[in-house]
Amino acid sequence: MRPASVRFARTIWGVAPEPVADPLWMPMDVSSPVPVFDGPTPTKVTTLENGLKVASSDSSMPATTLGVYVATGSKYEAVSGTAHVLQHMAFKSTGGRSQLKMVRDCERLGAALSCTASRESIVYQVDTLKESVPEAVAILAETTVAPKLLPWEIHAQADTIKSEVFDLTSNHQLLLQELIHPAAYGGLSPLGKPLYVKPAAVSSIDDATLGDFVSKEFVPNKMVLAAAGYDHDELVSLAKTYFGGLPASDTPALTGDKYVGGENRVAADEICTHFALAFEGVGWDSKQLVPLCVLNTMMGGGASFSAGGPGKGMYTRLYQNILNRYPTVEAASVFNAFYAGTGLFGVYGAAPAQSMGSLVAALVDEMKKMTGAISAEELARAKNQLTSSLLMNLESRPVLFEDIGRQTLIYGARVPPEQLVKDIAAVTADDLKAVATTLLKTPPSVAVYGDTTSVPRYDLIAKQFS
């Protein structure tokens, strides 16, 4: 058949066009091979005799993200800062390898390693090729339950830890979330303990302190070996080989996380003053978890911007009602924290000291408006945004691993994404009003960093919600 340009030329010059056997409007019969990647398999969970759980979802991808979730963290410390220091001792010398051999073995595998400690969990994570998973599981077993915790290796991490704590003052939103916890739960409560070790206290956390923490907390019934992109039966076999010998333990759950509300103000010489206002949210096991997530999405927010606005997709309430209307505001965003039986839901804002009065009033007003009218369009947008964010994030293998590990640690199983999508779709405006009403009945928690005198007194803020 002649090119389209030739056929067009013949037509405009009065020459009859050639017959076309297969017009463009007719479907073509094309044979397509079966896609190589057909999505991850359903998540399977197996519990070993000693209580350790193994959870995984396989895929046809050549790489795997795997790791160990441990149900412990700063909440369980006897010495404040232990979990933070232990995070920096991951993948160092173990009973089977020196630190040098650990580094060389991981380089040989092409493995990417990480460890993150939070208030209720510590996660050891490895990204590697599927063929390297057996050795990666061996490495995970060594670094979690058989670390040597050598004094000179602990000392070598001191400067890195101090630098990390110092850098926290530059991440103001994270800093305010850290300051809000002792205000919300009390400085002596399990959740009120600091997540980060104080620089002056780094030297007081030695090998004996770390070793005692590991021996008490790293027990099978508090651990999950999770993987995204690996055969479940093979992972169970590896778990039995490297973790099956651990003795069973009946470590009781820690209690005492009672929300009280209060304030925490830290004076600092800053260009902007940073403010956080929070209330008691819900825990992982609450039926209001999904509605609160939709409410979180509806509130949204972020940092100031030079271009954009509602016409560019920034439809959330904090963007529309604060960032678009107050030019001096540097940031306004919502934050959430979920724990066992409790949680925090709050807003964070930053502005020059002279603008803090109007910013605090605006944030208080937005929190109070959550119990008011919610349009059908606004609700649909928030639910669609949350659903798309959930599904798109789960396309990432590390995020899938985190979802598998965290849900198995908390629930003992994983809720399929399809069910979560249905749960989000079922949320109504009344559900959002109900959860907002419940959380606003709790005492407020306030955190301030910067010019503390520019923020109204706690009693004046609390009075707005009484």
C-alpha positions as CSV (number, residue, x, y, z in Angstrom):
1,M,0.0,0.0,0.0
2,R,1.3,3.5,-0.8
3,P,2.1,5.9,1.9
4,A,-0.8,8.1,3.2
5,S,0.8,11.2,1.8
6,V,0.8,9.7,-1.7
7,R,-2.8,8.5,-1.4
8,F,-3.8,12.0,-0.2
9,A,-2.0,13.7,-3.1
10,R,-3.9,11.4,-5.6
11,T,-7.1,12.4,-4.0
12,I,-6.7,16.2,-4.1
13,W,-5.6,16.1,-7.8
14,G,-8.8,14.4,-8.8
15,V,-7.4,10.9,-9.0
16,A,-9.5,8.3,-7.5
17,P,-8.0,7.0,-4.2
18,E,-6.8,3.4,-4.0
19,P,-9.1,1.1,-2.2
20,V,-8.2,0.6,1.5
21,A,-8.6,-3.0,2.6
22,D,-8.5,-2.3,6.4
23,P,-10.0,1.1,7.3
24,L,-8.6,2.8,10.4
25,W,-12.0,2.5,12.1
26,M,-11.9,-1.3,12.1
27,P,-10.2,-3.1,15.0
28,M,-7.0,-5.0,14.2
29,D,-6.5,-8.6,15.1
30,V,-3.2,-8.5,17.0
31,S,-1.9,-11.4,19.0
32,S,-0.4,-10.2,22.3
33,P,1.8,-12.3,24.6
34,V,1.0,-12.7,28.3
35,P,2.6,-9.8,30.2
36,V,5.8,-10.7,32.0
37,F,4.6,-8.8,35.1
38,D,1.1,-9.5,36.3
39,G,1.2,-7.8,39.7
40,P,2.2,-9.2,43.1
41,T,0.6,-12.3,44.4
42,P,-1.7,-12.2,47.5
43,T,0.2,-11.8,50.8
44,K,0.7,-15.0,52.8
45,V,1.5,-15.2,56.5
46,T,3.0,-18.1,58.4
47,T,3.7,-18.2,62.1
48,L,6.7,-20.4,63.2
49,E,6.5,-22.5,66.3
50,N,8.4,-19.9,68.3
51,G,5.9,-17.1,67.4
52,L,7.9,-15.3,64.6
53,K,5.7,-14.4,61.7
54,V,6.8,-14.7,58.0
55,A,4.8,-12.6,55.5
56,S,5.5,-12.2,51.8
57,S,4.1,-11.4,48.4
58,D,5.8,-12.7,45.3
59,S,6.3,-11.1,41.8
60,S,8.1,-11.8,38.6
61,M,10.5,-9.0,39.2
62,P,14.2,-9.9,39.6
63,A,14.7,-8.0,42.8
64,T,13.4,-8.4,46.3
65,T,12.9,-6.0,49.3
66,L,13.0,-7.9,52.6
67,G,13.6,-7.2,56.2
68,V,12.7,-7.6,59.8
69,Y,10.0,-5.6,61.7
70,V,10.4,-5.6,65.5
71,A,7.6,-4.3,67.7
72,T,9.8,-2.1,69.8
73,G,11.3,1.4,69.8
74,S,11.7,4.4,72.0
75,K,8.5,3.6,73.8
76,Y,10.1,0.5,75.3
77,E,13.4,2.0,76.4
78,A,14.8,1.8,80.0
79,V,17.5,4.4,78.9
80,S,16.3,7.2,76.7
81,G,17.9,7.1,73.2
82,T,18.7,3.4,73.2
83,A,16.6,2.6,70.0
84,H,18.2,5.6,68.2
85,V,21.7,4.4,68.9
86,L,20.8,0.8,68.1
87,Q,19.5,2.0,64.7
88,H,23.1,3.2,63.9
89,M,24.5,-0.2,65.0
90,A,22.6,-2.1,62.4
91,F,24.8,-4.2,60.0
92,K,27.9,-3.8,62.0
93,S,29.9,-6.7,63.6
94,T,27.9,-9.8,64.4
95,G,28.5,-13.3,65.8
96,G,29.3,-14.5,62.3
97,R,30.9,-11.5,60.6
98,S,33.2,-8.6,61.3
99,Q,32.1,-5.1,60.2
100,L,34.5,-5.3,57.3
101,K,33.2,-8.7,56.2
102,M,29.6,-7.4,56.6
103,V,30.4,-4.4,54.3
104,R,32.2,-6.6,51.7
105,D,29.5,-9.2,51.6
106,C,26.7,-6.6,51.1
107,E,28.8,-4.9,48.4
108,R,29.2,-8.3,46.7
109,L,25.4,-8.8,46.8
110,G,24.8,-5.3,45.6
111,A,22.5,-4.9,48.6
112,A,21.1,-1.6,49.8
113,L,20.7,-1.6,53.6
114,S,18.8,0.6,56.0
115,C,17.5,0.6,59.6
116,T,14.8,2.9,61.0
117,A,13.7,3.2,64.6
118,S,10.4,4.8,65.6
119,R,8.4,4.8,68.8
120,E,6.7,1.4,68.3
121,S,8.9,-0.3,65.7
122,I,12.4,-0.9,64.4
123,V,12.8,-1.9,60.8
124,Y,15.9,-3.6,59.2
125,Q,15.6,-3.5,55.4
126,V,17.6,-5.0,52.5
127,D,17.1,-4.5,48.8
128,T,18.8,-7.1,46.7
129,L,18.4,-9.6,43.8
130,K,16.2,-12.6,44.4
131,E,19.2,-15.0,44.0
132,S,20.8,-13.2,47.0
133,V,17.8,-13.5,49.4
134,P,19.2,-16.6,51.2
135,E,22.3,-14.8,52.2
136,A,20.4,-11.6,52.9
137,V,18.2,-13.5,55.4
138,A,21.3,-14.8,57.1
139,I,22.6,-11.2,57.4
140,L,19.3,-10.0,58.8
141,A,19.3,-12.7,61.4
142,E,22.8,-11.9,62.5
143,T,22.3,-8.1,62.8
144,T,19.0,-8.4,64.6
145,V,19.5,-11.2,67.2
146,A,23.3,-11.7,67.2
147,P,25.0,-8.3,67.1
148,K,28.3,-7.9,68.9
149,L,27.8,-4.3,69.7
150,L,31.5,-3.6,70.1
151,P,32.3,-0.5,72.2
152,W,34.6,1.0,69.6
153,E,32.0,0.6,66.9
154,I,29.4,2.3,69.2
155,H,31.9,5.1,69.8
156,A,32.6,5.5,66.1
157,Q,28.9,6.3,65.5
158,A,28.8,9.1,68.1
159,D,29.6,12.0,65.7
160,T,27.1,10.7,63.1
161,I,24.3,10.5,65.8
162,K,25.1,14.0,67.1
163,S,25.1,15.4,63.6
164,E,21.7,13.7,62.9
165,V,20.2,15.3,66.0
166,F,21.6,18.7,65.1
167,D,20.1,18.4,61.6
168,L,16.7,17.8,63.2
169,T,16.5,21.6,64.0
170,S,16.5,22.3,60.3
171,N,13.6,20.0,59.6
172,H,11.0,22.0,61.5
173,Q,7.9,20.0,60.8
174,L,9.6,16.8,62.0
175,L,10.9,18.7,65.0
176,L,7.5,20.0,65.9
177,Q,6.0,16.5,65.7
178,E,8.8,15.4,68.1
179,L,8.0,18.2,70.5
180,I,4.3,17.5,70.4
181,H,4.6,14.0,71.9
182,P,5.6,15.0,75.4
183,A,3.0,17.7,75.3
184,A,0.3,15.1,74.3
185,Y,1.3,12.2,76.5
186,G,3.5,13.6,79.2
187,G,7.3,13.5,79.2
188,L,7.5,10.4,81.4
189,S,4.9,8.3,79.5
190,P,6.1,5.6,77.0
191,L,5.0,7.7,73.9
192,G,6.2,10.9,75.5
193,K,9.8,9.7,75.6
194,P,12.1,11.4,73.0
195,L,12.7,9.4,69.8
196,Y,16.2,11.0,69.4
197,V,19.0,10.6,71.9
198,K,20.3,13.8,73.4
199,P,23.9,14.6,72.2
200,A,25.2,14.7,75.8
201,A,23.7,11.3,76.5
202,V,25.2,9.4,73.6
203,S,28.3,8.3,75.6
204,S,26.1,6.9,78.4
205,I,24.5,4.3,76.1
206,D,27.1,1.5,76.0
207,D,27.2,-2.1,74.8
208,A,25.6,-3.4,78.0
209,T,22.6,-1.0,77.6
210,L,22.1,-2.0,74.0
211,G,22.6,-5.7,74.6
212,D,20.0,-5.7,77.4
213,F,17.5,-3.9,75.1
214,V,18.1,-6.4,72.3
215,S,17.8,-9.5,74.6
216,K,14.5,-8.3,76.1
217,E,12.9,-6.8,73.0
218,F,14.1,-8.8,70.0
219,V,12.0,-11.9,70.7
220,P,10.2,-14.0,68.1
221,N,6.6,-13.1,69.1
222,K,7.5,-9.4,68.5
223,M,9.2,-10.0,65.1
224,V,8.1,-10.3,61.5
225,L,10.3,-11.4,58.6
226,A,8.6,-9.8,55.5
227,A,9.4,-9.7,51.8
228,A,8.0,-8.1,48.7
229,G,9.0,-10.1,45.6
230,Y,9.9,-13.6,46.9
231,D,8.3,-17.0,47.1
232,H,6.6,-17.5,50.4
233,D,7.4,-21.2,51.0
234,E,11.1,-20.5,50.3
235,L,11.1,-17.6,52.7
236,V,9.5,-19.7,55.4
237,S,12.2,-22.3,54.9
238,L,14.9,-19.6,55.3
239,A,13.1,-18.3,58.4
240,K,13.2,-21.7,60.0
241,T,16.9,-22.0,59.3
242,Y,18.0,-18.7,60.6
243,F,15.3,-17.7,63.1
244,G,13.7,-21.0,64.1
245,G,16.2,-21.6,66.9
246,L,15.2,-18.6,68.8
247,P,13.4,-19.5,72.1
248,A,9.7,-18.5,72.3
249,S,8.8,-15.7,74.7
250,D,5.6,-14.3,76.1
251,T,6.7,-10.6,76.4
252,P,3.6,-8.7,77.6
253,A,2.3,-5.7,75.7
254,L,3.4,-2.3,77.2
255,T,0.5,-0.1,78.5
256,G,0.3,3.4,79.9
257,D,-0.2,5.5,76.7
258,K,-2.8,7.9,78.1
259,Y,-3.4,11.0,76.2
260,V,-3.4,14.1,78.5
261,G,-2.8,17.2,76.3
262,G,-0.6,20.1,77.2
263,E,2.1,22.3,75.7
264,N,5.8,22.3,75.0
265,R,7.5,25.5,74.0
266,V,11.2,25.9,73.0
267,A,12.6,29.4,72.5
268,A,15.0,29.6,69.5
269,D,16.5,32.4,67.3
270,E,14.6,31.6,64.1
271,I,13.4,33.6,61.1
272,C,10.0,32.0,61.5
273,T,8.1,30.7,64.5
274,H,6.9,27.1,64.1
275,F,3.6,25.9,65.7
276,A,1.8,22.6,66.0
277,L,-1.7,22.0,67.3
278,A,-2.8,18.4,67.9
279,F,-5.6,16.3,69.4
280,E,-5.9,12.7,70.2
281,G,-6.6,10.8,67.0
282,V,-7.1,7.0,66.7
283,G,-5.1,3.9,67.0
284,W,-4.3,1.2,64.4
285,D,-7.2,-0.9,65.5
286,S,-9.9,1.8,65.4
287,K,-12.9,1.6,63.1
288,Q,-12.4,5.3,62.5
289,L,-8.9,4.8,61.0
290,V,-10.0,5.1,57.3
291,P,-12.3,8.1,57.8
292,L,-9.5,9.9,59.6
293,C,-7.2,9.2,56.7
294,V,-9.7,10.7,54.3
295,L,-10.0,13.7,56.7
296,N,-6.2,14.0,56.6
297,T,-6.3,14.1,52.8
298,M,-9.1,16.6,52.7
299,M,-7.1,19.0,55.0
300,G,-3.8,18.5,53.2
301,G,-1.6,21.6,52.9
302,G,2.2,22.0,52.4
303,A,4.8,24.7,52.0
304,S,4.4,28.1,50.5
305,F,4.7,28.4,46.7
306,S,5.3,31.0,44.1
307,A,3.0,29.6,41.5
308,G,0.0,27.3,41.4
309,G,-3.0,27.4,43.7
310,P,-6.4,25.9,43.3
311,G,-6.2,26.1,39.5
312,K,-3.1,23.9,39.6
313,G,-4.7,21.1,41.6
314,M,-4.0,22.4,45.1
315,Y,-7.6,21.9,46.4
316,T,-7.0,20.9,50.0
317,R,-8.4,23.2,52.7
318,L,-5.1,24.3,54.2
319,Y,-3.9,25.3,50.7
320,Q,-7.1,27.2,49.8
321,N,-7.9,28.8,53.1
322,I,-4.5,29.6,54.6
323,L,-1.6,29.3,52.1
324,N,-3.6,31.1,49.4
325,R,-4.9,33.9,51.7
326,Y,-2.0,34.7,54.0
327,P,1.1,35.7,52.0
328,T,3.4,35.7,55.1
329,V,2.7,32.0,56.0
330,E,5.6,29.8,55.0
331,A,3.9,26.4,55.7
332,A,0.5,25.0,56.8
333,S,0.0,21.2,56.7
334,V,-1.8,18.4,58.5
335,F,0.0,15.5,60.2
336,N,-1.0,12.1,61.6
337,A,0.5,9.6,63.9
338,F,-1.0,6.1,64.7
339,Y,0.0,3.9,67.6
340,A,-1.5,1.0,69.5
341,G,-4.7,2.2,71.0
342,T,-4.1,5.9,70.4
343,G,-2.8,8.5,68.0
344,L,-2.3,12.1,67.1
345,F,-4.0,14.3,64.5
346,G,-2.8,17.9,64.1
347,V,-1.8,20.8,62.0
348,Y,1.6,22.5,61.6
349,G,2.2,26.1,60.6
350,A,5.2,28.5,60.2
351,A,5.3,32.2,59.8
352,P,7.3,35.3,61.0
353,A,6.6,36.1,64.7
354,Q,4.5,39.1,63.8
355,S,2.1,37.0,61.8
356,M,1.7,34.1,64.2
357,G,-1.4,35.5,65.8
358,S,-3.4,35.4,62.6
359,L,-1.9,32.1,61.6
360,V,-2.8,30.4,64.9
361,A,-6.3,31.8,64.6
362,A,-6.6,30.5,61.1
363,L,-5.4,27.0,62.0
364,V,-7.8,26.9,65.0
365,D,-10.6,28.0,62.7
366,E,-9.8,25.3,60.1
367,M,-9.7,22.6,62.8
368,K,-13.1,23.7,64.1
369,K,-14.6,23.7,60.6
370,M,-13.9,20.0,60.2
371,T,-17.1,19.3,62.1
372,G,-19.1,21.5,59.7
373,A,-20.4,21.2,56.1
374,I,-18.4,19.0,53.7
375,S,-19.5,19.2,50.1
376,A,-20.0,16.1,47.9
377,E,-17.3,17.3,45.5
378,E,-14.8,17.9,48.3
379,L,-15.5,14.5,49.8
380,A,-15.2,12.7,46.4
381,R,-11.9,14.5,45.7
382,A,-10.4,13.5,49.0
383,K,-11.4,9.9,48.6
384,N,-10.2,9.7,45.0
385,Q,-6.9,11.3,46.0
386,L,-6.4,8.9,48.9
387,T,-7.3,5.9,46.8
388,S,-4.9,6.9,43.9
389,S,-2.1,7.7,46.4
390,L,-2.6,4.2,48.0
391,L,-2.5,2.3,44.8
392,M,0.3,4.2,43.1
393,N,2.5,3.9,46.2
394,L,2.0,0.2,46.4
395,E,3.5,-0.1,42.9
396,S,6.8,0.6,44.6
397,R,8.4,-2.6,45.9
398,P,9.8,-0.9,49.1
399,V,6.4,0.6,49.9
400,L,4.8,-2.8,49.4
401,F,7.3,-4.4,51.7
402,E,6.5,-1.7,54.3
403,D,2.8,-2.4,54.0
404,I,3.3,-6.1,54.4
405,G,5.6,-5.9,57.3
406,R,3.8,-3.2,59.3
407,Q,0.3,-4.6,58.8
408,T,1.5,-8.1,59.8
409,L,3.2,-6.7,62.9
410,I,0.1,-4.8,64.0
411,Y,-2.8,-7.0,62.8
412,G,-1.1,-10.4,62.3
413,A,-2.2,-10.3,58.6
414,R,-2.5,-7.9,55.7
415,V,-5.7,-6.2,54.5
416,P,-5.8,-6.5,50.7
417,P,-5.7,-3.2,48.8
418,E,-9.0,-4.0,47.2
419,Q,-10.6,-4.0,50.7
420,L,-9.0,-0.7,51.6
421,V,-10.3,0.8,48.3
422,K,-13.8,-0.4,49.3
423,D,-13.5,1.0,52.8
424,I,-12.4,4.4,51.4
425,A,-15.3,4.5,49.0
426,A,-17.7,3.8,51.8
427,V,-16.7,6.8,53.9
428,T,-19.4,9.5,54.2
429,A,-19.4,13.1,55.1
430,D,-21.1,12.1,58.4
431,D,-18.1,9.8,59.1
432,L,-15.7,12.6,58.8
433,K,-17.8,14.9,61.0
434,A,-18.1,12.1,63.6
435,V,-14.3,11.5,63.9
436,A,-13.6,15.2,63.8
437,T,-16.1,15.8,66.6
438,T,-14.5,13.0,68.7
439,L,-11.0,14.2,68.4
440,L,-11.8,17.9,69.1
441,K,-13.4,16.9,72.4
442,T,-9.9,15.9,73.7
443,P,-7.6,18.5,75.3
444,P,-5.4,20.2,72.7
445,S,-1.7,19.7,72.6
446,V,0.5,22.7,71.6
447,A,4.2,22.8,70.5
448,V,6.1,26.0,69.6
449,Y,9.7,26.5,68.4
450,G,11.1,29.9,67.8
451,D,9.6,33.1,69.3
452,T,7.4,31.4,71.9
453,T,5.8,34.8,73.0
454,S,4.2,35.3,69.6
455,V,1.8,32.3,70.1
456,P,-1.2,32.8,72.3
457,R,-1.3,31.2,75.8
458,Y,-2.4,27.6,76.0
459,D,-5.6,28.4,77.9
460,L,-6.7,30.8,75.2
461,I,-6.2,28.2,72.5
462,A,-7.9,25.5,74.5
463,K,-10.9,27.8,75.2
464,Q,-11.6,28.0,71.4
465,F,-12.6,24.3,71.5
466,S,-14.5,24.2,74.8
